């Protein structure tokens, strides 16, 4: 899914794993690959 949205999958995954422990449940959707394209 990340690659289809113009993101580097490995970079997106590493960034997601970094953010996941401190991400509030209400903001979990922001970690999805199509929610943000700053990692492209």
Helices and strands as residue ranges (DSSP letters): G 3-5, H 9-20, G 25-31
